[in-house]
Amino acid sequence: RKPDNAIYEYVVKECKVDPKESLFIDDRIKNLIPAEKLGFKTILFDRDSNNEYSDNYIRINKFSEIIRLIEKIDKIN
């Protein structure tokens, strides 16, 4: 279960994905941290703009923002 590292490692292995080419979106920072450590790009789905430490993350609060951010992240890399 999230945020245990094993679930992220399982996804990488079983889905044969490169974390550096993958995006992980979650509404809890504690779930983003292990994904980041494995190399995933992460986005915080932040319904609460007062979320502590949320300024350290790319944030969205609407699903419609996902495509815009994926395009932005892709241009950076």
N, CA, C and O atoms as a GROMACS GRO file, in nm:
protein
  308
    1ARG      N    1   0.084  -0.119   0.000
    1ARG     CA    2   0.000   0.000   0.000
    1ARG      C    3   0.087   0.124   0.000
    1ARG      O    4   0.199   0.124   0.051
    2LYS      N    5   0.033   0.230  -0.058
    2LYS     CA    6   0.102   0.358  -0.050
    2LYS      C    7   0.106   0.400   0.096
    2LYS      O    8   0.010   0.374   0.168
    3PRO      N    9   0.208   0.461   0.141
    3PRO     CA   10   0.329   0.508   0.075
    3PRO      C   11   0.448   0.412   0.083
    3PRO      O   12   0.562   0.454   0.064
    4ASP      N   13   0.426   0.285   0.110
    4ASP     CA   14   0.534   0.187   0.117
    4ASP      C   15   0.608   0.181  -0.017
    4ASP      O   16   0.544   0.169  -0.122
    5ASN      N   17   0.740   0.189  -0.014
    5ASN     CA   18   0.821   0.186  -0.136
    5ASN      C   19   0.791   0.065  -0.223
    5ASN      O   20   0.802   0.073  -0.346
    6ALA      N   21   0.754  -0.046  -0.162
    6ALA     CA   22   0.734  -0.170  -0.236
    6ALA      C   23   0.627  -0.157  -0.344
    6ALA      O   24   0.640  -0.217  -0.450
    7ILE      N   25   0.523  -0.081  -0.321
    7ILE     CA   26   0.417  -0.068  -0.422
    7ILE      C   27   0.468   0.005  -0.546
    7ILE      O   28   0.431  -0.031  -0.658
    8TYR      N   29   0.552   0.104  -0.528
    8TYR     CA   30   0.607   0.177  -0.643
    8TYR      C   31   0.706   0.089  -0.719
    8TYR      O   32   0.708   0.089  -0.842
    9GLU      N   33   0.787   0.015  -0.645
    9GLU     CA   34   0.881  -0.078  -0.708
    9GLU      C   35   0.806  -0.187  -0.784
    9GLU      O   36   0.849  -0.229  -0.891
   10TYR      N   37   0.696  -0.234  -0.728
   10TYR     CA   38   0.613  -0.335  -0.794
   10TYR      C   39   0.558  -0.283  -0.926
   10TYR      O   40   0.563  -0.353  -1.028
   11VAL      N   41   0.507  -0.161  -0.926
   11VAL     CA   42   0.454  -0.102  -1.049
   11VAL      C   43   0.562  -0.092  -1.156
   11VAL      O   44   0.540  -0.126  -1.272
   12VAL      N   45   0.680  -0.046  -1.116
   12VAL     CA   46   0.791  -0.033  -1.211
   12VAL      C   47   0.824  -0.169  -1.272
   12VAL      O   48   0.840  -0.181  -1.394
   13LYS      N   49   0.834  -0.269  -1.187
   13LYS     CA   50   0.872  -0.403  -1.235
   13LYS      C   51   0.762  -0.468  -1.318
   13LYS      O   52   0.787  -0.514  -1.429
   14GLU      N   53   0.642  -0.472  -1.265
   14GLU     CA   54   0.533  -0.543  -1.331
   14GLU      C   55   0.484  -0.473  -1.459
   14GLU      O   56   0.445  -0.539  -1.555
   15CYS      N   57   0.486  -0.341  -1.458
   15CYS     CA   58   0.438  -0.267  -1.576
   15CYS      C   59   0.552  -0.236  -1.673
   15CYS      O   60   0.532  -0.183  -1.782
   16LYS      N   61   0.674  -0.270  -1.628
   16LYS     CA   62   0.793  -0.246  -1.711
   16LYS      C   63   0.799  -0.100  -1.757
   16LYS      O   64   0.812  -0.071  -1.876
   17VAL      N   65   0.790  -0.011  -1.659
   17VAL     CA   66   0.796   0.132  -1.688
   17VAL      C   67   0.923   0.191  -1.631
   17VAL      O   68   0.978   0.142  -1.532
   18ASP      N   69   0.968   0.296  -1.693
   18ASP     CA   70   1.081   0.374  -1.643
   18ASP      C   71   1.022   0.487  -1.559
   18ASP      O   72   0.949   0.570  -1.612
   19PRO      N   73   1.052   0.492  -1.430
   19PRO     CA   74   0.996   0.598  -1.347
   19PRO      C   75   1.022   0.738  -1.401
   19PRO      O   76   0.940   0.828  -1.384
   20LYS      N   77   1.137   0.756  -1.466
   20LYS     CA   78   1.171   0.888  -1.520
   20LYS      C   79   1.080   0.927  -1.636
   20LYS      O   80   1.074   1.044  -1.674
   21GLU      N   81   1.010   0.830  -1.691
   21GLU     CA   82   0.916   0.855  -1.800
   21GLU      C   83   0.771   0.841  -1.752
   21GLU      O   84   0.680   0.828  -1.833
   22SER      N   85   0.752   0.844  -1.621
   22SER     CA   86   0.620   0.821  -1.563
   22SER      C   87   0.578   0.937  -1.475
   22SER      O   88   0.661   1.010  -1.421
   23LEU      N   89   0.448   0.952  -1.463
   23LEU     CA   90   0.390   1.059  -1.383
   23LEU      C   91   0.302   0.998  -1.276
   23LEU      O   92   0.218   0.912  -1.304
   24PHE      N   93   0.320   1.043  -1.153
   24PHE     CA   94   0.240   0.996  -1.041
   24PHE      C   95   0.167   1.116  -0.982
   24PHE      O   96   0.229   1.215  -0.944
   25ILE      N   97   0.036   1.106  -0.974
   25ILE     CA   98  -0.048   1.212  -0.919
   25ILE      C   99  -0.119   1.158  -0.796
   25ILE      O  100  -0.176   1.049  -0.799
   26ASP      N  101  -0.113   1.234  -0.688
   26ASP     CA  102  -0.179   1.191  -0.564
   26ASP      C  103  -0.221   1.315  -0.487
   26ASP      O  104  -0.169   1.425  -0.508
   27ASP      N  105  -0.315   1.296  -0.396
   27ASP     CA  106  -0.361   1.408  -0.315
   27ASP      C  107  -0.294   1.412  -0.178
   27ASP      O  108  -0.331   1.492  -0.093
   28ARG      N  109  -0.195   1.325  -0.157
   28ARG     CA  110  -0.123   1.324  -0.030
   28ARG      C  111   0.027   1.329  -0.055
   28ARG      O  112   0.083   1.248  -0.129
   29ILE      N  113   0.090   1.426   0.007
   29ILE     CA  114   0.234   1.443  -0.009
   29ILE      C  115   0.309   1.318   0.035
   29ILE      O  116   0.408   1.280  -0.028
   30LYS      N  117   0.263   1.253   0.142
   30LYS     CA  118   0.333   1.134   0.191
   30LYS      C  119   0.338   1.023   0.087
   30LYS      O  120   0.425   0.937   0.093
   31ASN      N  121   0.245   1.024  -0.010
   31ASN     CA  122   0.247   0.925  -0.118
   31ASN      C  123   0.337   0.968  -0.233
   31ASN      O  124   0.382   0.884  -0.310
   32LEU      N  125   0.362   1.097  -0.245
   32LEU     CA  126   0.448   1.147  -0.353
   32LEU      C  127   0.596   1.124  -0.323
   32LEU      O  128   0.675   1.099  -0.414
   33ILE      N  129   0.632   1.131  -0.198
   33ILE     CA  130   0.774   1.125  -0.159
   33ILE      C  131   0.844   0.997  -0.208
   33ILE      O  132   0.948   1.007  -0.271
   34PRO      N  133   0.790   0.877  -0.180
   34PRO     CA  134   0.861   0.757  -0.229
   34PRO      C  135   0.862   0.746  -0.381
   34PRO      O  136   0.957   0.694  -0.439
   35ALA      N  137   0.758   0.795  -0.445
   35ALA     CA  138   0.755   0.794  -0.592
   35ALA      C  139   0.866   0.883  -0.646
   35ALA      O  140   0.934   0.846  -0.742
   36GLU      N  141   0.884   0.999  -0.586
   36GLU     CA  142   0.991   1.090  -0.629
   36GLU      C  143   1.128   1.026  -0.610
   36GLU      O  144   1.216   1.041  -0.695
   37LYS      N  145   1.145   0.957  -0.499
   37LYS     CA  146   1.274   0.894  -0.471
   37LYS      C  147   1.310   0.788  -0.575
   37LYS      O  148   1.428   0.763  -0.601
   38LEU      N  149   1.208   0.726  -0.635
   38LEU     CA  150   1.232   0.628  -0.741
   38LEU      C  151   1.250   0.694  -0.877
   38LEU      O  152   1.288   0.628  -0.974
   39GLY      N  153   1.223   0.824  -0.885
   39GLY     CA  154   1.243   0.896  -1.010
   39GLY      C  155   1.116   0.938  -1.082
   39GLY      O  156   1.124   0.999  -1.189
   40PHE      N  157   1.000   0.905  -1.028
   40PHE     CA  158   0.874   0.947  -1.090
   40PHE      C  159   0.863   1.100  -1.088
   40PHE      O  160   0.908   1.165  -0.995
   41LYS      N  161   0.803   1.154  -1.191
   41LYS     CA  162   0.759   1.292  -1.188
   41LYS      C  163   0.630   1.291  -1.107
   41LYS      O  164   0.548   1.201  -1.123
   42THR      N  165   0.611   1.390  -1.022
   42THR     CA  166   0.494   1.389  -0.936
   42THR      C  167   0.416   1.520  -0.945
   42THR      O  168   0.472   1.626  -0.971
   43ILE      N  169   0.287   1.508  -0.922
   43ILE     CA  170   0.198   1.623  -0.914
   43ILE      C  171   0.108   1.603  -0.793
   43ILE      O  172   0.055   1.494  -0.770
   44LEU      N  173   0.091   1.709  -0.718
   44LEU     CA  174   0.002   1.706  -0.602
   44LEU      C  175  -0.136   1.752  -0.646
   44LEU      O  176  -0.153   1.865  -0.692
   45PHE      N  177  -0.236   1.665  -0.630
   45PHE     CA  178  -0.375   1.704  -0.654
   45PHE      C  179  -0.420   1.768  -0.523
   45PHE      O  180  -0.459   1.699  -0.429
   46ASP      N  181  -0.415   1.900  -0.519
   46ASP     CA  182  -0.430   1.975  -0.395
   46ASP      C  183  -0.566   2.042  -0.387
   46ASP      O  184  -0.586   2.152  -0.439
   47ARG      N  185  -0.659   1.976  -0.323
   47ARG     CA  186  -0.793   2.033  -0.304
   47ARG      C  187  -0.791   2.142  -0.198
   47ARG      O  188  -0.878   2.228  -0.194
   48ASP      N  189  -0.690   2.136  -0.111
   48ASP     CA  190  -0.679   2.230   0.000
   48ASP      C  191  -0.554   2.315  -0.021
   48ASP      O  192  -0.443   2.269   0.004
   49SER      N  193  -0.571   2.435  -0.067
   49SER     CA  194  -0.456   2.520  -0.098
   49SER      C  195  -0.374   2.555   0.026
   49SER      O  196  -0.267   2.614   0.013
   50ASN      N  197  -0.422   2.520   0.143
   50ASN     CA  198  -0.346   2.543   0.266
   50ASN      C  199  -0.264   2.420   0.306
   50ASN      O  200  -0.213   2.413   0.417
   51ASN      N  201  -0.252   2.326   0.216
   51ASN     CA  202  -0.179   2.202   0.242
   51ASN      C  203  -0.034   2.236   0.277
   51ASN      O  204   0.038   2.297   0.199
   52GLU      N  205   0.008   2.194   0.396
   52GLU     CA  206   0.144   2.221   0.442
   52GLU      C  207   0.244   2.158   0.345
   52GLU      O  208   0.228   2.044   0.304
   53TYR      N  209   0.346   2.232   0.311
   53TYR     CA  210   0.454   2.191   0.221
   53TYR      C  211   0.411   2.179   0.074
   53TYR      O  212   0.491   2.137  -0.009
   54SER      N  213   0.290   2.214   0.043
   54SER     CA  214   0.246   2.197  -0.095
   54SER      C  215   0.318   2.289  -0.192
   54SER      O  216   0.316   2.263  -0.313
   55ASP      N  217   0.381   2.394  -0.144
   55ASP     CA  218   0.456   2.483  -0.234
   55ASP      C  219   0.578   2.415  -0.293
   55ASP      O  220   0.637   2.466  -0.389
   56ASN      N  221   0.617   2.303  -0.238
   56ASN     CA  222   0.732   2.229  -0.290
   56ASN      C  223   0.695   2.140  -0.409
   56ASN      O  224   0.782   2.074  -0.466
   57TYR      N  225   0.570   2.140  -0.447
   57TYR     CA  226   0.521   2.050  -0.552
   57TYR      C  227   0.446   2.125  -0.661
   57TYR      O  228   0.387   2.230  -0.638
   58ILE      N  229   0.450   2.067  -0.781
   58ILE     CA  230   0.360   2.113  -0.885
   58ILE      C  231   0.222   2.072  -0.838
   58ILE      O  232   0.200   1.957  -0.800
   59ARG      N  233   0.128   2.166  -0.839
   59ARG     CA  234  -0.005   2.139  -0.784
   59ARG      C  235  -0.112   2.161  -0.888
   59ARG      O  236  -0.100   2.247  -0.976
   60ILE      N  237  -0.216   2.083  -0.877
   60ILE     CA  238  -0.338   2.106  -0.953
   60ILE      C  239  -0.455   2.090  -0.857
   60ILE      O  240  -0.443   2.025  -0.753
   61ASN      N  241  -0.567   2.151  -0.892
   61ASN     CA  242  -0.686   2.129  -0.811
   61ASN      C  243  -0.808   2.099  -0.898
   61ASN      O  244  -0.921   2.094  -0.850
   62LYS      N  245  -0.781   2.079  -1.029
   62LYS     CA  246  -0.886   2.038  -1.122
   62LYS      C  247  -0.826   1.936  -1.219
   62LYS      O  248  -0.711   1.949  -1.260
   63PHE      N  249  -0.903   1.838  -1.253
   63PHE     CA  250  -0.854   1.737  -1.346
   63PHE      C  251  -0.820   1.797  -1.482
   63PHE      O  252  -0.733   1.745  -1.552
   64SER      N  253  -0.886   1.903  -1.520
   64SER     CA  254  -0.859   1.965  -1.650
   64SER      C  255  -0.718   2.022  -1.659
   64SER      O  256  -0.669   2.048  -1.769
   65GLU      N  257  -0.653   2.041  -1.546
   65GLU     CA  258  -0.516   2.095  -1.547
   65GLU      C  259  -0.411   1.988  -1.577
   65GLU      O  260  -0.296   2.022  -1.607
   66ILE      N  261  -0.447   1.864  -1.570
   66ILE     CA  262  -0.349   1.756  -1.588
   66ILE      C  263  -0.282   1.762  -1.725
   66ILE      O  264  -0.160   1.755  -1.733
   67ILE      N  265  -0.360   1.775  -1.830
   67ILE     CA  266  -0.301   1.775  -1.965
   67ILE      C  267  -0.207   1.893  -1.982
   67ILE      O  268  -0.099   1.878  -2.038
   68ARG      N  269  -0.245   2.010  -1.934
   68ARG     CA  270  -0.159   2.128  -1.944
   68ARG      C  271  -0.027   2.105  -1.873
   68ARG      O  272   0.079   2.141  -1.924
   69LEU      N  273  -0.031   2.045  -1.757
   69LEU     CA  274   0.092   2.021  -1.683
   69LEU      C  275   0.176   1.911  -1.744
   69LEU      O  276   0.299   1.920  -1.741
   70ILE      N  277   0.116   1.810  -1.798
   70ILE     CA  278   0.194   1.705  -1.865
   70ILE      C  279   0.269   1.765  -1.982
   70ILE      O  280   0.386   1.734  -2.003
   71GLU      N  281   0.205   1.850  -2.058
   71GLU     CA  282   0.272   1.917  -2.170
   71GLU      C  283   0.387   2.005  -2.120
   71GLU      O  284   0.494   2.008  -2.180
   72LYS      N  285   0.364   2.076  -2.010
   72LYS     CA  286   0.467   2.162  -1.953
   72LYS      C  287   0.586   2.080  -1.904
   72LYS      O  288   0.701   2.116  -1.931
   73ILE      N  289   0.560   1.971  -1.834
   73ILE     CA  290   0.668   1.885  -1.784
   73ILE      C  291   0.746   1.825  -1.900
   73ILE      O  292   0.868   1.818  -1.895
   74ASP      N  293   0.676   1.783  -2.004
   74ASP     CA  294   0.742   1.723  -2.119
   74ASP      C  295   0.835   1.822  -2.187
   74ASP      O  296   0.942   1.783  -2.235
   75LYS      N  297   0.797   1.949  -2.193
   75LYS     CA  298   0.883   2.050  -2.255
   75LYS      C  299   1.009   2.076  -2.172
   75LYS      O  300   1.115   2.104  -2.228
   76ILE      N  301   0.997   2.066  -2.040
   76ILE     CA  302   1.113   2.088  -1.952
   76ILE      C  303   1.216   1.978  -1.972
   76ILE      O  304   1.337   2.003  -1.969
   77ASN      N  305   1.168   1.857  -1.991
   77ASN     CA  306   1.259   1.744  -2.002
   77ASN      C  307   1.287   1.718  -2.147
   77ASN      O  308   1.361   1.626  -2.180
   0.00000   0.00000   0.00000
